[in-house]
C-alpha cells in the first residue's frame, strides 16, 4: 500500500508541474530550490540543488532550470518535470548570476573569479564561449530582450560591461555608480535599469546610445531589479531598508515604496504582471507583492538564505 500511495503522489506532482506558473527559489544556505505554486502561494516541493545554489534561469522550450552551484563551480541543469538535477556543466570558480535569452537558445552565467561570462548553448548544454569582462567579480549576466546584448554587472566595478552576443566579446562599457548589481531591460530593449548598491541609486540607460539617461535615488543598498511585462513599472529591492521601490517608467520617478522581509535581494514577476516575488535572504522567506495595490500580501517561508526567484 505504501508503494502505491507513493506512486500516486509522484504522479500527482508530475501532473501539477504543468499547471504553470511556479516560482523557483534557490536557497544558498540549505542547498535547495523551493517550488512555490503561485496560484496558492504555498511551497509544494523542495528540490535538492547542489551545495550553494544562487543564480537561476528557466527555459520553457526544454522545461529545465539552470542553477549556479557556487562551491562546485558548476551550472546545474534541473529537469522541472522530474523535479531533480539531470546534469551539470563545469564553469569555473564561483559562478553566480544566470540569465537566459528570450528565444531560449543561450544561457549566460557570471563567473566571479575568472572575471568572465560563460556562454552556454541550451540545445547541447555545452559551454561555447568564455567572455572576459572588465568588472571584477561579475554578478549578473542579463540578455536584452532583442537578443543583441548581454549586460554584465560586477561587485568591484563602477560600470556596466556590454557584450555583443554575435561577436561574443565585450564591446563597450557604461559608467554607473559603485557596485552595480541587478539589471532589467524594458520589453522593447530601448532602456535598461541598473541598481548600484553602494550609491543606493538606479541608473537608467539608453541602450542604443549606450549612455545614462537619468539617475534615480532609491532605498539604501538598492540591488535587485524586476520589470513588469508591460514595461510600465520597474521594481527595485533595497537590501538595507527592507523595501521595494516602484518606478514609473514614463516619468522615471519612484511612485511607491513597499515594506518586505529582511535583506530583499533578487526578484521575479508573474507573466501576467500581477504579482512580484521577492527573495528576502535574512527572513528565509519570499515576500509577495500585489502590483496593482503595491502592497505585500503574503510572506512565504522557504529554505535558508534565498538568493533569488525565477517564475516558470
N, C-alpha and C positions, 0 to 999 in steps of 0.2 A: 504493500500500500504506500509506503514512504517513497519508493521509486516512482510510482505512478503520480503521486502528488508533485514531486519534484519536476517530473517531465511536463506536467500540466503548467506549473509555474513558469518554467523556462519558455514553453511555447507561448504563453500569455505575454511574457515580457517581450519576446521577439516580435510578436504582432503589434504590441503597443509602440514599438520603436518606429513604426511607420506613421504614427499619429503626430507628426511634427507640428510645431517646433518644440525642441527640448533645448535647455540651456546646459552646457557642459562647463564645469568649473574645475580647473586644475588646482589642487591643494598641495603646495610645495612642502608643508610640514608633515603631511600624512601620506604622501605618495599615491594619491588617488585622484580620480575625476568624479565629482559629484554630478549626477544626472538629475536635472530639475524638469518636471513636467510644467510647462508654462501655462497650461490650462488651469491647473490646481495650485501652482506654486508650492509644490512639495518635492522633496528628494525621493526619487523612486528607485535609484540604483547607485552603487559606487563601483567604479572600475579601477582595478589596480593599474597604476601607470608609472612604473619606474621608482626612482628614489626621491626625486625632487622635480616634479612637473611644473613648468612655468608657462611659456607661450603656447598658444593653441590657435589652430585654424581648422575649419571643416570644409569638406568637399561634397557637394550634392551629387556630383557626377558619379563618384565612386562610393559614396556613403561612408567615408572614413574621416577621422580626425587626425591631425598631425600635432604632436605634443613634444616640446623640447624637454629632455631629461638632463638637467644640468650636470650632476655628478658623473653620469655615464657618457657624457659628451655625445649624445645621440638624439635623433629625432624619432619618436615612436610613431608607428602607424597603427591607429586603433580602429578596428572593424566595428562600426556602430551597429551593425545587425547582430553580431555575436557578442558585442559589449566586452571586447578583450583586445589586447595588443596582438597584432598579427605579425609584425616585423619591426625592425629598427634600421635607421640609416646613420652611419658614422658621420659626424660633422666636424669635430674639432672641439677644443676646450671651451666649456662654459657657454653653451647655446642658451639664448633667452627668447626674445620675441619671435613669433611666427606669423607670416602673412601669406595669403593665397590670392592669386589673380582672379579677377571677376569671371573669366572663362573657365576656371578650374584647371588650367594647364600647368601652372607653375606654383611652387611653394618657395618662399624665401625665409631664411632664418638668420637672425643676428647672432654672430659668434663672437663673444666678448674678447677672449684672449688673443685671437688672431686678427682682431680689428677687420672683420670681413663679413660679407653676406653670402651665405651658402644658397645657391640656386638649385632647386630640385625639380626634375621632370616628374610631374604627378602621374603620368602614364606608366612610367617604369620604376618610379621611386628610386631613381639614381641621381646622385649629385652631378650636375653638368658644368658647374662653374663655382669658383670661389672668388668673390669680387671684393677687392680691397677698398676700404673707405678711410677717409681722413680722421673721422672721430674715433676716439679711444673708448673701448668698452661699449660697442654698439648694443642698443637695447631693443629697438623696434625696426622692422623692415616692412613697409606698407606699400602696396601697389596702388597706383592711381586707377580709378575705375576703367579708363580707356585702355589700360594695359601698356602705356608707353613708359612709365617711370616706376622706380622704386625709391621711396624716400626713406632714409635711414637716420635715426637719432642715436645719440650716444651719451653716456654718463659724463665723460670728460670731453665736453665739446661746447662750442658756442655757435654752432652752425648745423644746418640740416644738409646731409650729403645726398646728392641726386644721382641715381644710376639710370642710364639709358638701357632699358631691357633688351632692345635689339642688339646693341653693341656689347652688352654685358660688362659695362665698366662705368665707374664714376665719371661724370662729365661736367659737374658743376657743384657748387655748394652755396647755400644762402645763409648769411649771418643772422643769428637769432639770439635769444638770451642764454643764460647759463643752464647747463644740464637739460637740454631738450629731451622730453620723454614721449608721451603719446602723440600720434599723428592721425588726423582724419581728413579725408577728401570729401568735397561735395560730390553728389552723384554725377554731375556733368564734367568733373575733373578740372573745373576752372579755378577753384580755390582749395587750399589746404590749411588746416588749423593745427598748430603745433603748441603743445603745452610745455613751458620751460619752468622746471621745478624751482630752482634756486631764485629766480626772479618773480615767481608767482604771477606769471604773465603768459597770455596766449598770443601767438603771432599768427596773423592772417596773411597767407602767401598767395600772390598772383602766380599761378602755375605757368602760364605762357610767358610772362615777363621774368619769371624766376626772381621775384623781389617781394619785399614785405609791404603789404598794403596798410596794415594797421596793427597796433599793439593794444591788447585788451587786458586790463588788470583783473586778475581772477582772485580766488581764495588763496590761502597760504599753502605753498608747495603744490601747485597745480601739476597734475601728471597725466591722468588718463583722458582720452578723447573718444567720443562716440558721436556719430552723425545720424540724424533721423533720415529714414529712406527718402522722404520727400525733399530733403535738403534745407528745410526751413529752420531747423534748430540744430545746434551743436551743444553737446554736454561735456563738461569738464569736471573731473574729480579733483578735489582739493585735499591732499593727504593729511595735513596738519589740522585743518579746520573741521574735518569730518563732514564735508558738504559736497554737493554737486552744483555747479553753476550752469545756468541755461542761457545760451547765446542765441539771439535772433539774428539770422544770417542776412536779413535785409539791412538792418541798422548796424550790425556787428556790435551790439550792446548787450550787456547781461540784463535779463528781464526777470530772473528768479534765482533764488539760492535755496537749496533743499538739504536739510539735515539728513545724514545717513549714518551708518556704523563707523567704527574706528578704522583709520587708515584706508579710506577708499582708494582703489587702485585702478585696474583696467575694467572695462565695461563692454556691454553689448546690448543691442536693441532688437526687439522682435521685428520680423519682416513687415508687419502692418504698422510699425511705429508706435504702438500703443503702450508698450512697457519697456522700461530700461532696467537692466540687471547690473548691479554694481558690486564687484568683489570688495569686501571690507576685511583686510587681512588680519587686523588685530581684534576683530569681533568674531572671527571664524564664521562668517556669515555672508550672505548676499542680500543687499537691500534692493527692493523692487519699487520702482517709481512709476506712477501713472503719469504719462507725458501730457495728458490733457489737463489735469489739475495741478501738475507739478508738485505732487505730494508723495511721500513714501507710504506705500500701502501694505508692505509686508517685509518681514525680516526672516530669512530662511537660513537655518543653521546648516553648515556644510562641514568640510574637513578643516584641518589646521592650516592657517595661513593661505587662504585662497588668493591666487595671483591675478586671475582674470576670468573672462567669460567668453564663450562662443555659442551662438544660437544657430541651430540646425534643424 
